[in-house]
Amino acid sequence: MPRSLSRAIGLTVLLALAAASSAHAGSRTIARCGRGFLEEVEGSKVLHIKGTPYEMGYQQGALLRDEIRELVRFLFEVKAKEVTIKVGEIKLLDPKRAIAGIAATQKKYVPGRFHDELRGVADGAGMPLGDVIAANFIPEMFHCSGFALGGSATRDGTLYHGRILDYGCNWRLQEHAVLTIAEPEGKIPFVNVTYAGFVGSVTGMNARQVSIGEMGGRGLGHWEGVPMAFLVRMALEDADDLEGAIGVFRDHPRTCEYFYVIADGKAGRAVGMEASWDTFGVVRMGEGPCSPPACRGRCRAPLGRRPLRGTRASGQGGARDVRPRKCSRADGSARRDEVESP
């Protein structure tokens, strides 16, 4: 091997090792469970889950057990008694029971792997499955915002996808925030910006550089379809590119009124999209109700019944039921009731 090539390879390896060391300089492993583990990186929780849907759910339930239990307790024993939730003109006197009814209606539309993962979360956390399902419904009730900018709309022409999670702080979801790095068996790995116990997604990016953010609208009461958070999750797991992600929403039955910004970092393109129960539409980069060059790259795009608010687009162009054998803390000690029963 030529000496110059050998030196180049050696330098590359050293740089890679230095980068890896720097990336983990502020991290510490908190606990492990099967192929999953929980770490803290610069004060934030990062959850790594890997395997079948049930395994990933169990890893999350076991590693975030205390956080999931406390969040569910607060949501349904405290917060549910303080708020009034209406679907149309009907006041939900028992939100938890009402959510259970909606979940039952939607069950036939939800891929079985998500039911397996929810069951894993419940088993790992030692909680009733119904409580975990109810807590996973919470994002269906919130509204958010987001944007994508690129091409002439940015100084360097780079595509930027921004996401604003406009959740009420008094729900305390932010106190149980976690960044999940998921490696589902047979699917595309992805990152999910989420909270403890949640298996769906409202904000994420996959290993193919496809990113998605959701914005809620109206239409509560139209529940006959795949829940929004599971559609996003399906797109993250299955979409190799922008068109693949659009197809996930277009080709499945949908609920309520939802808007999305989807971006593809490989192609440098993004779209605004409405995917509601009765409407589907896409606004691509450069499209909108204004004429270039006056507002090139900054056009608000009307979609369906109302503008796609907060979105600016521009640019150039059946799982095995297997429990992990042991869940352990960083010091190697097993946590009680997390060792698999034969």
Residue, then its C-alpha position, 0 to 999 in steps of 0.5 A: m500500500p502506498r505510504s501516502l494512501s496509508r497515511a490518508i487512511g490513518l488520518t481518516v480513522l483518527l478523525a472518525l475516532a475523534a468525532a465519535s469521542s467528541a459526540h459522546a463526551g457529554s453522555r452517560t448510559i443510564a440503563r440497558c434492556g435487551r438490545g435497547f438502552l437509555e442514555e443521557v446526552e448533555g442533560s437530555k434523555v436519549l432512548h435507543i430501541k431495537g428489534t421486533p415491535y414487542e421488543m422495542g415496546y418492552q425496552q421503552g416500557a422498562l427503561l422509562r418505567d417511572e416516567i411513563r407511570e408518572l405521566v399517565r397518572f398525571l394525565f388521567e388522574v389530575k389533568a383530565k379532571e381540570v379540562t373540558i374536552k368536546v367532540g362537536e357539541i358533546k362534552l366528554l365527561d370521562p376523557k379516558r373512557a372516551i379515548a378508549g372508545i375511539a381507540a376501539t373504533q380505530k383498531k382495525y385500521v392500525p397495523g398489528r405491529f403497533h398493537d404489539e409495541l403498545r403491549g410491549v410498553a405496557d408489559g415493560a412498564g407494568m401497566p394496564l394496556g388500556d392506560v398506555i393506549a389512552a396516553n398514546f392518543i393525546p397528540e391527536m388533540f393538539h395543534c402544531s406548526g412547521f416550515a420548510l425553506g430552501g433554494s433562493a429562500t435560504r442564504d446557502g441554498t440548503l433545505y431547512h425543515g423546522r418544527i414547532l411543537d405547540y403543546g401546552c406546558n401544563w400537560r407536562l409532556q415536556e417533563h418526560a421528553v425523550l429523543t428515541i433512536a429506533e431500529p425496527e426489524g425489517k424497517i428503516p431506522f428513524v429518530n422520533v422526537t417524543y415523550a415517554g411511552f409514546v410509540g407514534s410520531v408527530t416529529g421525526m426523521n429517518a435514515r433516508q433523510v426524510s423528515i416529517g412534522e404535523m399540524g392539527g386542524r379541525g374535524l374532531g369526530h372523524w375517527e374512521g382511519v389510521p391515527m395521525a401519529f401512526l401514519v407519520r410513524m409508517a412514513l418514517e419506517d417505510a419511505d425511502d424518499l419524498e414521494g414514498a412518504i406522500g404515498v403513505f398518507r395518500d393511500h391509507p384511510r385518514t382521520c380528522e383534519y391534519f396538515y404536514v410538512i415533509a422534506d427530503g434532504k437527499a433531493g433538497r425538496a419539501v412539500g406542504m400537504e393536507a391529509s384529512w378524512d375527506t381531503f388530500g392535497v399537496v403543495r410543492m416547492g415554488e407553488g402558491p398564490c403569489s407570483p415570482p420573483a416578488c415572493r419567490g420561496r416565501c409563498r403561503a400555500p392554500l390547501g383544501r379548506r384553508p391555507l397551510r398555516g406556518t408552512r413556507a416552501s421553496g427550492q431548486g427544484g406480526a411480530r414475535d412475542v419475545r421478551p428481552r432476557k434481562c434489563s440492567r442498569a449501567d452498573g450491571s445490576a438487574r432491576r427487579d421484575e425486569v428479568e424474563s420469566p421462563 
